[in-house]
Amino acid sequence: MKCLIRAIRQHEDELSAFLRQRTGDAAIANDLLQDVFLRAISQGEKFCAIEDPRAWLFRVARNVMIDYKRRPQPLTGVLDELPQALSDTPAEPEAVDLLTDCLRRNLARISDDDREIIEFCDLANQTVKSYAQSRSITLSAAKARLLRARRRLRRSLVEHCAVCFDEQGKVCDFTVPVL
């Protein structure tokens, strides 16, 4: 359980700021933070086996916050009717959802072998070593296949979605094609 205590101490301030920013209320953020810690504690020794405790804690914090937002809230001070400008405005899809759709379409464009290794290693978070073992190939051959598949997918994303990458290779911009 030392790993749990260490993770909580390490990320408590960051998680609290994350929740405060999204709720706008320090007291509510502290309550939600306690819920995050209770969920972590309920994991018991399994928590120590988590590969990235920070990411796990943030995912739980996000889920706790979503659960909170979905709870019925008191209607004190709420207008009986929405202003006309708000009721006519359609919700815009999130950029990450649009990019996910683009990724899905481009995965369908690449070869079955490329799609298989990308789905196995990148989307299902399996290791390249386990992919190599399951296909009875050498680790270096599997790494080469994955690299080539990623390059082909990247070219497809650039061509079909105008995806731009920064110096670190992270997506910095893209254009949603008109269907």
ABEGO torsion letter per residue (X at the ends): XAAAAAAAAAAAAAAAAAAAAAAGBAAAAAAAAAAAAAAAAAAEAAAAABABAAAAAAAAAAAAAAAAAABBBBABGBBABBBAAAAABBBBBBAAAAAAAAAAAAAAABBAAAAAAAAAAAAAGBBAAAAAAAAGBBAAAAAAAAAAAAAAAAAAAAAAAGBBBBAAGBBABBBBBBX
